[in-house]
Each structure stands twice: as structure tokens, then as C-alpha cells.
């Protein structure tokens, strides 16, 4: 939820997304609105509480810390005096010292009976860009989890929070981080949007946060992991490369959920990039999985989804790819044969497929798959459906999964953070912010002489991090019903990283019968937990 805002066709397209605890007295009250003083500078905060959660047969007791750390843009000199004159952003030596800064909110959970020297720590974030991390916190790995309906609209409040038996606290301490401006994070100062709202400034802010956190809590020698979802996956790629190559901080592993590293491969708006047909090919298995789920496939429904998708992948990368590559050289008979095969795999009418020139984007598929019932198919999770807003629209106008579960996540967190974590009483929590006019996708790839303002591709960043640290392990997770970042696209990206063949063995793959937010399906959440625990325990370098 609220984890995907993709840059497509030159436009940001947003995809929308009380258990008991033993509470200790907070170290410091944060029940006043957190704002910079008149000079524009934040102060770090922390509020400590305690709790426990049952995970399997084990009770995990933990200390929770809700707080903020203050970070600055690249070029900040922490030894230079800050300017207090809004008209003068120079320090006493006459050198420019950026006035913009961010107060980044986090919730950290530390297991009480574990040694920090050997205890893994995982930094967790959603994406957007412009999303807080409420989704992974309350849906996946935090000690409390909100219950939502599996593939339909969750009824309105009261929502149910339960002990999260799938929390990652059995394997790792956890730090949930809200990006600058989201959640309780705030930005201030001159040029603040320019200095934080972009691919590289965002990654630098997270890198600064992590190194500060390691110092503040004495975790420099702990096994370290990143877990990023959606835009959090390109953020993780840029971030781990910066941490390793610039800050000398090797990570044990990076866990990626619902990956998009190369925006040229996105099924959101590929018609604006004619001549690049890979998005249609890579999305086809997800179209097929969705049609399978909604019983829209003509003929007998396959009983084995995975075997069926293997078949679709073979068609997508061979006959379908060759047909799209042929362009206008494709004969009428060949075009008809491909359209018929696409009908068999998607359930869409042959006439519609031909009119679309064999190329159907994500929004068109969502709008038309269940058109006969005036239903729009979900984007973040295509198992979901909702009433079509405009039956005459070419593309889907909203995301049924976002509409179905967003209120539950946001309401549950707003209650939990104030009643149990004792934080933010007089503050507003921003589950997402709109960054349309500010966000910059300019990115300087490793080894490049300058940054480029084009469709984002951070595959070189992840590849450089893996080559710089050949022990770095990667875990890719994807949902079969994710139309925002199709699972086969992630597979394709990983198999085309510019890395030596032996480093390809550092990557493992896991797929689930769920959507973008894999954890929205409880059985998939259990599998995700088990896979993440196994990944951490296999890579933490701690003698068992």
C-alpha cells in the first residue's frame, strides 16, 4: 500500500496504498508538535517503551524506541557553525553550509535477551517515493499486525490489531524508517525539497541516517541488512552502493520486495517509449496469473499456477517477443495467431488485442479484464476488484486494493504509535506525501562523470555493490498478482545485472500467490517471514 509511485511517460503516477504490551515510562515526552526553532534546526528525539510478542513457540521481549535523527544534504560540514541568518547560508569561514535538514522518524525494536555484538539488525523502508513505512511496519514485520480482508474491501473501524507471530524479531532487530517528509519525518530550511526529494539526495539521507543510527546505538559491528519494498528497491540499490563504496559499511544482505530497478521495463505507460517492447513481455505472466485467479481464461482452468506461468514465460520471451520485434513486418496471419495466443493467456477479446496492436499496458488490462461485470481489477494486488468508476475509461482510474486496506493500516498505526509507543500525540502522521512537482529522477550511476535525467535504472548500482563486496547476498521476493512491479520483471533485471557469473549465485528468488504487498495474504506473509529468517541466519556470519 502506498508503496508505488512510478515515473511513467514523464509523469509521476501514484499507486495507492490493539495488542497488549508492557510499557515502560518514556525517557522523554514528545507530545508536543515537533518543529524547527526560529533558526530552522531540528533536535533528535527518542521515546522508549517495552513489550513482548509471541513468535512461534518463543516469547520475544523487546525495547521499542520511537524517535528522530537529524540528517543533512550532501556537502554538509558538521564541524562548521550553522547560519542563523535566513539571508546568509555561509559559515564563518565563508564556505557554503546547506541550511536544509531533515528530521527522520524511526521505530526501532531491540530484542532484550540478545547481544548487540552478534545480533543482526535490519533497516526497513517502503518506497513511493513519498510513502512512509507504515505498510511494512503494520502489515509485515512489526510486533503488532493489523488484520485485513484477503482479497476484498476491509470493513470500516474498529480494526483488529494482533500480536504478529510473523515478526522478524525472532531473527533480527528492526528499524522502520520514514523517508524525509513522510510519517513523522519533516524537512526544513532553504531549498529543502531540492535537497531531499530526488533519487540521489534521498539515498544520501538514508545513508546518513543509518551511519548515525549505528553510532548512537553501538551497532557498527552487528550483522546488517536492508529490506526495501517497491521504490524501496531502487533506493536499496543506490543506498547499499553508497554505504559500501563511500562509507565503508559492508552489509550482509539486501532483501528486496516487489522490485523495479529499471523503469524502462515498467508496464505503466510503455506506449510513451515506442520501440521498447520488453514491458509487454515481462508483464504477460502477471496478466495470465490475474486472469487465472478471476477465472477469465478460456477453456479449462490450469490446476498448477506455477507450471502455467512457466509456459506463459516461454511464450512471452520467444514467440511473443519475436512478434513484437517484427513490428509492421509481422504478417496478418502471424498477428492473428499471436492475438489468439494472448487471448488464451489473458482472457481479453481477440478484437481488443488486435486493436491494441498486441500491446496492452497495465492500466488497460486492469480496466478491461472484468469489464463485463463493470469491475476494475487491482493494480497493487490483482486479486482485488472494485466497482469501475467510469465504464468508458481507457485505463483504470483507481486501485481497488489501495481503497480496500489503506484505512485499516493508517488507522491502526495512528492508534498504536500514540497509545503503545507513546509518540506523536500532537503531530500529524503523513502516510504518504505528494512529490509530483519536486521529485527528481536524476541519478549519477557508479563510474559516471555526471548524473542523467532519464528513466531511472539502478541496476549498475546494485551490481557495483555486489562486485565491491562479493560476499553481499540478495533475496528477491515477488507476488504473482502484482501489476505495479510484475514479478517476471524483477527476475529479468536480476538475470541482466552486469556482474560476473559466479556472483549470480549470491541471489535467491522467492515468489508468492499474493500481490505487491505480499504480506497482505497471511499464508504468503508466513512464507515471507520464513524465507527472510532463513536468509538472515544463513548470512549473519555468526557461529551457531
C-alpha positions as CSV (number, residue, x, y, z in Angstrom):
1,X,0.0,0.0,0.0
2,X,1.1,3.5,-0.8
3,X,4.4,1.9,-1.8
4,X,4.4,2.6,-5.5
5,X,4.7,5.9,-7.3
6,X,6.3,5.2,-10.6
7,X,7.8,7.6,-13.1
8,X,6.0,6.8,-16.3
9,X,5.8,8.8,-19.6
10,X,7.2,11.8,-17.9
11,X,4.6,11.8,-15.1
12,X,4.6,10.6,-11.5
13,X,1.8,8.0,-11.2
14,X,0.8,7.3,-7.6
15,X,-0.5,3.9,-6.7
16,X,-2.3,4.0,-3.6
17,X,-1.9,2.1,-0.6
18,X,-4.5,-3.2,19.8
19,X,-2.4,-6.0,21.1
20,X,-1.1,-5.6,24.6
21,X,2.4,-4.6,25.5
22,X,4.2,-3.9,28.8
23,X,5.0,-0.2,28.5
24,X,7.9,1.5,30.4
25,X,7.8,5.2,31.2
26,X,9.1,7.1,28.2
27,X,12.6,8.7,28.5
28,X,11.4,11.9,27.0
29,X,8.0,13.3,26.2
30,X,7.3,14.0,22.5
31,X,3.7,15.1,23.0
32,X,4.3,18.5,21.5
33,X,4.4,19.3,17.8
34,X,8.0,18.8,16.6
35,X,9.0,21.8,14.6
36,X,12.3,23.6,14.0
37,X,13.2,26.6,16.1
38,X,13.4,30.0,14.6
39,X,16.8,29.2,13.1
40,X,15.3,26.3,11.3
41,X,17.1,23.4,13.0
42,X,15.6,20.2,14.4
43,X,16.7,18.3,17.5
44,X,16.9,14.5,17.7
45,X,14.3,12.8,19.9
46,X,13.6,9.3,21.4
47,X,10.9,7.7,23.5
48,X,11.4,4.3,24.9
49,X,8.8,1.7,25.8
50,X,8.9,-2.1,26.2
51,X,6.8,-5.0,25.0
52,X,6.8,-8.7,24.0
53,X,5.4,-10.7,21.2
54,X,4.9,-14.5,20.7
55,X,6.6,-15.8,17.6
56,X,6.1,-19.5,17.1
57,X,6.9,-21.1,20.4
58,X,9.1,-18.3,21.7
59,X,8.2,-15.1,23.5
60,X,10.4,-12.3,22.4
61,X,10.8,-9.4,24.8
62,X,11.9,-6.1,23.3
63,X,12.7,-2.5,23.9
64,X,11.0,-0.2,21.4
65,X,12.4,3.2,20.6
66,X,10.4,5.8,18.6
67,X,12.3,8.8,17.7
68,X,14.1,11.0,15.2
69,X,17.6,11.6,13.9
70,X,18.6,14.8,12.0
71,X,20.3,14.5,8.6
72,X,21.6,17.0,6.1
73,X,22.2,17.1,2.3
74,X,25.4,16.1,0.7
75,X,28.1,18.7,1.3
76,X,27.1,19.4,4.9
77,X,30.0,20.1,7.2
78,X,29.1,19.0,10.7
79,X,32.1,20.9,12.1
80,X,31.0,24.2,10.7
81,X,28.7,26.6,12.6
82,X,25.2,26.8,11.2
83,X,23.9,30.0,9.9
84,X,21.1,31.7,11.8
85,X,20.5,34.4,9.2
86,X,18.0,33.4,6.6
87,X,19.7,35.7,4.1
88,X,23.1,34.2,4.7
89,X,23.8,30.5,4.3
90,X,27.6,30.7,4.8
91,X,29.5,29.7,7.8
92,X,32.1,31.9,9.5
93,X,34.8,30.7,7.2
94,X,32.8,31.8,4.2
95,X,32.1,28.3,2.9
96,X,28.6,27.4,1.9
97,X,26.9,25.3,4.5
98,X,23.5,24.0,3.4
99,X,20.7,25.1,5.7
100,X,18.2,22.4,4.7
101,X,17.9,19.4,7.0
102,X,15.5,16.6,7.7
103,X,14.3,15.1,10.9
104,X,13.8,11.4,10.1
105,X,11.4,9.4,12.2
106,X,12.0,5.8,13.1
107,X,10.8,3.0,15.3
108,X,13.4,0.5,16.4
109,X,12.8,-2.8,18.2
110,X,15.7,-4.3,20.1
111,X,15.4,-7.8,21.5
112,X,16.2,-7.7,25.2
113,X,18.0,-11.1,25.7
114,X,20.4,-10.7,22.7
115,X,23.9,-9.4,22.5
116,X,24.2,-6.4,20.1
117,X,27.7,-7.7,19.1
118,X,26.2,-10.7,17.2
119,X,22.5,-9.7,16.9
120,X,21.5,-8.9,13.3
121,X,19.9,-5.5,12.6
122,X,17.6,-4.8,9.6
123,X,16.7,-1.4,8.3
124,X,13.2,-1.5,6.7
125,X,11.5,1.0,4.4
126,X,8.7,1.3,1.9
127,X,9.0,3.5,-1.2
128,X,6.7,5.7,-3.2
129,X,8.7,7.8,-3.5
130,X,6.7,9.7,-0.9
131,X,5.5,6.8,1.2
132,X,6.0,6.2,4.9
133,X,6.9,2.8,6.2
134,X,3.5,2.2,7.9
135,X,2.8,-0.7,5.5
136,X,5.7,-2.9,6.3
137,X,5.5,-1.9,9.9
138,X,1.9,-2.8,10.5
139,X,1.5,-5.5,7.8
140,X,4.7,-7.5,7.7
141,X,7.4,-7.4,10.4
142,X,6.5,-5.2,13.3
143,X,5.4,-6.8,16.6
144,X,1.8,-5.8,16.0
145,X,-0.1,-6.5,12.8
146,X,-3.4,-5.2,11.5
147,X,-5.9,-7.7,10.2
148,X,-7.4,-7.0,6.7
149,X,-9.5,-9.0,4.3
150,X,-7.7,-11.3,2.0
151,X,-8.9,-10.0,-1.4
152,X,-11.9,-7.8,-0.7
153,X,-12.6,-4.4,1.0
154,X,-11.9,-4.5,4.7
155,X,-14.9,-3.3,6.8
156,X,-14.5,0.1,8.5
157,X,-13.3,0.5,12.1
158,X,-12.8,-0.8,14.6
159,X,-9.8,-2.6,13.1
160,X,-8.2,-5.5,14.8
161,X,-4.5,-5.5,15.9
162,X,-2.9,-8.7,17.0
163,X,0.5,-10.0,18.1
164,X,2.4,-10.6,14.9
165,X,3.6,-14.2,15.0
166,X,5.4,-13.4,11.7
167,X,7.5,-10.5,13.0
168,X,11.2,-10.7,12.1
169,X,12.2,-10.0,15.7
170,X,12.9,-13.7,16.1
171,X,15.9,-13.3,13.8
172,X,16.8,-9.6,13.8
173,X,16.4,-6.3,15.5
174,X,14.3,-4.0,13.3
175,X,14.4,-0.3,12.4
176,X,11.4,1.0,10.5
177,X,12.4,4.3,8.8
178,X,10.1,7.0,7.3
179,X,11.6,8.9,4.4
180,X,12.1,12.7,4.8
181,X,8.7,14.4,4.8
182,X,6.7,11.3,5.3
183,X,5.2,9.8,8.5
184,X,6.5,12.0,11.4
185,X,9.6,12.9,9.4
186,X,10.0,16.6,8.5
187,X,12.2,18.8,6.3
188,X,13.1,22.4,6.8
189,X,15.4,25.1,5.5
190,X,16.4,26.7,2.3
191,X,15.9,24.5,-0.8
192,X,14.7,21.7,1.4
193,X,12.7,19.9,-1.4
194,X,15.6,20.1,-3.8
195,X,18.0,18.8,-1.2
196,X,15.9,15.7,-0.2
197,X,13.3,14.9,-2.9
198,X,15.3,13.0,-5.5
199,X,16.9,9.6,-6.1
200,X,20.4,10.6,-5.0
201,X,19.5,13.1,-2.2
202,X,17.1,10.5,-0.8
203,X,19.7,7.7,-0.7
204,X,22.2,10.1,0.9
205,X,19.7,10.9,3.6
206,X,19.1,7.3,4.3
207,X,22.8,6.5,4.3
208,X,23.4,9.4,6.8
209,X,20.6,8.1,9.0
210,X,22.0,4.6,9.1
211,X,25.5,5.6,9.9
212,X,24.2,7.9,12.7
213,X,22.0,5.1,14.0
214,X,24.9,2.6,14.1
215,X,26.9,5.1,16.2
216,X,24.0,6.1,18.5
217,X,23.1,2.6,19.4
218,X,26.5,0.9,19.1
219,X,25.7,-1.4,16.2
220,X,28.6,-0.9,13.9
221,X,29.8,-4.5,14.4
222,X,26.3,-6.1,14.1
223,X,25.4,-8.1,11.0
224,X,23.5,-5.6,8.8
225,X,20.6,-5.9,6.4
226,X,18.4,-3.7,4.2
227,X,14.8,-4.5,3.4
228,X,13.1,-2.4,0.8
229,X,9.7,-2.6,-0.9
230,X,8.7,-1.1,-4.3
231,X,10.5,2.2,-4.8
232,X,12.4,1.0,-1.7
233,X,14.1,-1.5,-4.0
234,X,15.9,1.1,-6.2
235,X,16.5,3.1,-3.0
236,X,18.1,0.0,-1.5
237,X,20.3,-0.5,-4.6
238,X,21.6,3.1,-4.5
239,X,21.9,3.1,-0.7
240,X,23.8,-0.1,-0.3
241,X,26.3,1.0,-3.0
242,X,26.8,4.4,-1.2
243,X,27.2,2.7,2.2
244,X,29.7,0.3,0.9
245,X,31.8,2.3,-1.5
246,X,31.7,5.7,0.2
247,X,31.1,5.0,3.9
248,X,33.0,1.7,4.1
249,X,30.0,-0.2,5.6
250,X,29.6,-3.7,4.2
251,X,26.2,-5.2,4.5
252,X,25.5,-8.9,4.9
253,X,22.4,-8.9,2.8
254,X,19.7,-6.9,1.0
255,X,16.1,-8.1,0.9
256,X,14.0,-6.8,-2.0
257,X,10.2,-7.0,-2.2
258,X,8.3,-6.1,-5.4
259,X,11.4,-4.9,-7.3
260,X,11.7,-2.3,-10.0
261,X,15.3,-1.3,-10.8
262,X,14.9,-0.3,-14.4
263,X,12.0,2.0,-15.2
264,X,12.3,1.3,-18.9
265,X,10.8,-2.1,-18.1
266,X,7.6,-0.7,-16.4
267,X,4.2,-1.8,-17.7
268,X,2.9,1.6,-16.6
269,X,2.8,3.7,-19.7
270,X,5.2,1.8,-22.1
271,X,3.4,3.3,-25.1
272,X,5.4,6.5,-24.4
273,X,8.6,4.6,-25.2
274,X,7.9,3.1,-28.6
275,X,10.4,0.5,-29.8
276,X,10.9,-0.8,-26.3
277,X,8.6,-3.9,-26.1
278,X,10.1,-5.7,-23.1
279,X,7.5,-4.2,-20.7
280,X,4.7,-6.1,-22.5
281,X,6.6,-9.3,-22.5
282,X,7.6,-9.1,-18.8
283,X,4.0,-8.2,-17.6
284,X,2.3,-11.0,-19.6
285,X,2.9,-13.7,-16.9
286,X,1.2,-11.4,-14.3
287,X,-1.7,-10.8,-16.7
288,X,-2.1,-14.6,-17.1
289,X,-1.9,-15.1,-13.3
290,X,-4.6,-12.5,-12.8
291,X,-6.9,-14.0,-15.5
292,X,-6.3,-17.4,-13.9
293,X,-7.3,-16.0,-10.4
294,X,-10.5,-14.4,-11.7
295,X,-11.5,-17.4,-13.9
296,X,-11.2,-15.4,-17.1
297,X,-9.1,-17.9,-19.0
298,X,-11.0,-19.5,-21.9
299,X,-11.2,-23.3,-21.7
300,X,-10.2,-25.4,-18.8
301,X,-8.5,-23.6,-15.9
302,X,-5.0,-24.9,-15.2
303,X,-4.7,-26.6,-11.8
304,X,-1.0,-25.8,-11.4
305,X,-0.5,-22.0,-11.5
306,X,3.3,-22.1,-11.4
307,X,3.5,-24.6,-14.3
308,X,1.1,-22.5,-16.2
309,X,3.2,-19.3,-15.7
310,X,6.3,-21.2,-16.8
311,X,4.5,-21.8,-20.1
312,X,3.5,-18.2,-20.4
313,X,7.1,-17.0,-19.7
314,X,8.4,-19.2,-22.5
315,X,5.8,-17.8,-24.9
316,X,6.5,-14.2,-23.7
317,X,10.3,-14.4,-24.3
318,X,10.1,-16.3,-27.6
319,X,7.1,-16.2,-30.0
320,X,5.6,-13.0,-28.4
321,X,8.9,-11.2,-28.3
322,X,9.7,-12.1,-31.9
323,X,6.3,-10.9,-33.0
324,X,6.7,-7.5,-31.2
325,X,10.3,-7.1,-32.6
326,X,8.9,-7.6,-36.1
327,X,6.8,-4.5,-35.8
328,X,5.0,-3.7,-39.0
329,X,6.8,-6.6,-40.8
330,X,4.5,-9.0,-39.0
331,X,2.1,-10.6,-41.4
332,X,-1.7,-10.6,-40.9
333,X,-1.7,-14.4,-40.2
334,X,1.1,-14.1,-37.7
335,X,-0.6,-11.2,-36.0
336,X,-3.8,-13.2,-35.7
337,X,-2.0,-16.2,-34.3
338,X,-0.3,-14.1,-31.6
339,X,-3.6,-12.4,-30.8
340,X,-5.3,-15.7,-30.3
341,X,-2.5,-16.9,-28.0
342,X,-2.7,-13.7,-26.0
343,X,-6.4,-14.3,-25.7
344,X,-5.7,-17.8,-24.3
345,X,-3.4,-16.4,-21.7
346,X,-5.2,-13.2,-20.7
347,X,-8.9,-13.7,-21.4
348,X,-9.1,-10.4,-23.3
349,X,-11.1,-10.5,-26.5
350,X,-9.1,-11.1,-29.7
351,X,-10.6,-8.0,-31.3
352,X,-9.4,-5.8,-28.4
353,X,-5.9,-7.3,-28.6
354,X,-5.7,-6.6,-32.3
355,X,-6.9,-3.1,-31.8
356,X,-4.2,-2.6,-29.2
357,X,-1.6,-3.8,-31.7
358,X,-0.8,-6.7,-29.5
359,X,0.4,-4.3,-26.8
360,X,-1.7,-3.8,-23.6
361,X,-0.4,-1.8,-20.7
362,X,-1.2,-2.3,-17.1
363,X,-4.0,0.3,-16.8
364,X,-5.8,-1.0,-19.9
365,X,-5.6,-4.6,-18.5
366,X,-7.0,-3.5,-15.2
367,X,-9.9,-1.7,-16.8
368,X,-10.9,-4.3,-19.3
369,X,-10.3,-7.8,-17.7
370,X,-13.6,-7.7,-15.8
371,X,-15.3,-5.2,-18.0
372,X,-18.3,-7.5,-18.4
373,X,-19.1,-7.1,-14.7
374,X,-18.2,-3.3,-14.5
375,X,-15.3,-4.2,-12.2
376,X,-11.8,-2.7,-12.1
377,X,-9.0,-5.1,-11.3
378,X,-6.4,-4.2,-8.7
379,X,-3.0,-2.9,-9.6
380,X,-1.0,-3.4,-6.4
381,X,-2.8,-6.7,-6.0
382,X,-4.8,-8.0,-8.9
383,X,-6.7,-10.5,-6.7
384,X,-8.8,-7.4,-5.6
385,X,-11.6,-5.9,-7.6
386,X,-13.8,-2.9,-7.2
387,X,-16.7,-1.1,-9.0
388,X,-15.5,0.7,-12.1
389,X,-15.6,4.4,-11.7
390,X,-16.1,5.2,-15.4
391,X,-17.0,2.2,-17.7
392,X,-15.9,4.3,-20.7
393,X,-12.4,5.0,-19.4
394,X,-9.5,3.5,-21.3
395,X,-7.5,2.9,-18.1
396,X,-8.3,2.0,-14.5
397,X,-8.9,5.2,-12.5
398,X,-8.1,3.9,-9.0
399,X,-6.6,0.9,-7.3
400,X,-9.2,-1.4,-5.6
401,X,-6.6,-2.9,-3.2
402,X,-5.5,0.6,-2.0
403,X,-9.1,1.5,-1.4
404,X,-9.7,-1.8,0.4
405,X,-7.0,-1.7,3.1
406,X,-5.4,1.7,3.4
407,X,-7.8,2.9,6.1
408,X,-7.0,-0.1,8.3
409,X,-3.2,0.4,8.1
410,X,-3.3,4.1,8.7
411,X,-5.9,4.0,11.5
412,X,-4.2,1.1,13.3
413,X,-0.8,2.8,13.2
414,X,-2.1,6.2,14.4
415,X,-3.6,4.4,17.4
416,X,-0.7,2.1,18.1
417,X,2.1,4.8,17.9
418,X,0.3,7.0,20.4
419,X,-1.2,4.5,22.8
420,X,1.7,2.0,22.9
421,X,4.8,3.7,21.6
422,X,3.8,7.0,23.4
423,X,4.9,9.1,20.5
424,X,3.4,11.9,18.3
425,X,0.4,12.9,20.4
426,X,0.1,16.4,18.8
427,X,1.6,15.6,15.5
428,X,0.2,14.6,12.1
429,X,1.4,11.3,10.7
430,X,1.7,11.5,6.8
431,X,1.3,8.0,5.4
432,X,2.2,9.5,2.0
433,X,3.1,12.9,0.6
434,X,2.7,14.1,-3.0
435,X,6.0,14.8,-4.5
436,X,4.9,15.5,-8.1
437,X,6.4,18.9,-8.5
438,X,9.7,18.3,-6.6
439,X,10.9,14.7,-7.1
440,X,14.0,14.4,-9.4
441,X,14.9,11.1,-11.0
442,X,18.3,12.5,-12.0
443,X,20.8,9.8,-11.0
444,X,24.6,9.5,-11.2
445,X,25.4,5.9,-11.9
446,X,28.6,4.4,-10.5
447,X,31.6,5.5,-12.6
448,X,29.6,8.1,-14.5
449,X,31.0,11.6,-14.9
450,X,27.7,13.3,-14.3
451,X,24.1,12.5,-13.4
452,X,21.5,11.8,-16.1
453,X,17.9,12.9,-16.2
454,X,16.2,10.0,-17.9
455,X,14.2,6.9,-16.9
456,X,15.8,5.5,-13.8
457,X,18.0,2.5,-14.0
458,X,19.9,1.5,-10.8
459,X,21.0,-2.0,-11.9
460,X,24.6,-0.7,-12.2
461,X,24.4,0.4,-8.5
462,X,23.4,-3.0,-7.2
463,X,25.9,-4.6,-9.5
464,X,28.7,-2.4,-8.3
465,X,27.8,-3.1,-4.6
466,X,27.9,-6.8,-5.3
467,X,31.3,-6.6,-7.0
468,X,32.7,-4.2,-4.4
469,X,31.6,-6.7,-1.7
470,X,31.5,-10.1,-3.3
471,X,30.0,-11.6,-0.1
472,X,26.9,-9.5,-0.4
473,X,23.8,-11.7,-0.7
474,X,20.5,-10.6,-2.3
475,X,17.0,-12.0,-1.7
476,X,14.3,-11.1,-4.3
477,X,10.7,-11.5,-3.4
478,X,7.7,-11.0,-5.7
479,X,4.0,-11.6,-5.9
480,X,2.4,-13.3,-8.9
481,X,-0.5,-10.8,-8.7
482,X,1.5,-7.6,-8.7
483,X,0.6,-5.4,-11.7
484,X,2.7,-2.5,-10.4
485,X,6.0,-4.2,-10.4
486,X,5.5,-7.6,-12.2
487,X,7.4,-10.5,-10.7
488,X,8.9,-11.5,-14.0
489,X,10.4,-8.0,-14.5
490,X,12.4,-8.5,-11.2
491,X,13.6,-11.9,-12.4
492,X,14.7,-10.3,-15.7
493,X,16.5,-7.5,-14.1
494,X,18.5,-9.8,-11.8
495,X,19.4,-12.0,-14.7
496,X,20.8,-9.0,-16.6
497,X,22.9,-7.4,-13.8
498,X,26.4,-6.5,-15.1
499,X,28.1,-8.9,-12.7
500,X,30.4,-12.0,-13.1
501,X,28.5,-15.3,-13.5
502,X,29.7,-16.5,-10.1
503,X,28.1,-13.6,-8.3
504,X,24.7,-14.6,-9.8
505,X,24.8,-17.4,-7.1
506,X,24.5,-14.7,-4.5
507,X,20.9,-14.0,-5.5
508,X,18.0,-16.1,-4.4
509,X,14.4,-15.9,-5.6
510,X,11.0,-16.3,-3.9
511,X,7.5,-15.9,-5.3
512,X,4.1,-15.9,-3.6
513,X,0.4,-16.1,-4.5
514,X,-0.1,-12.6,-3.5
515,X,0.4,-9.1,-4.9
516,X,2.7,-6.1,-4.5
517,X,2.2,-6.2,-0.7
518,X,2.9,-9.9,-0.4
519,X,2.2,-9.8,3.3
520,X,-1.5,-8.8,2.6
521,X,-2.1,-12.5,2.2
522,X,-1.4,-14.3,5.6
523,X,-0.1,-17.5,4.1
524,X,2.3,-15.5,1.9
525,X,3.3,-13.5,4.9
526,X,4.2,-16.7,6.7
527,X,6.3,-17.8,3.8
528,X,8.0,-14.4,3.5
529,X,8.8,-14.5,7.2
530,X,10.3,-18.0,7.0
531,X,12.3,-17.1,3.9
532,X,13.7,-13.9,5.4
533,X,14.6,-15.7,8.7
534,X,16.4,-18.4,6.7
535,X,18.2,-15.8,4.6
536,X,19.4,-13.8,7.7
537,X,20.6,-16.9,9.6
538,X,22.5,-18.2,6.5
539,X,24.3,-14.9,6.1
540,X,24.8,-13.3,9.5
541,X,28.4,-14.8,9.9
542,X,27.6,-15.7,13.5
543,X,29.0,-19.1,14.6
544,X,26.0,-21.2,15.6
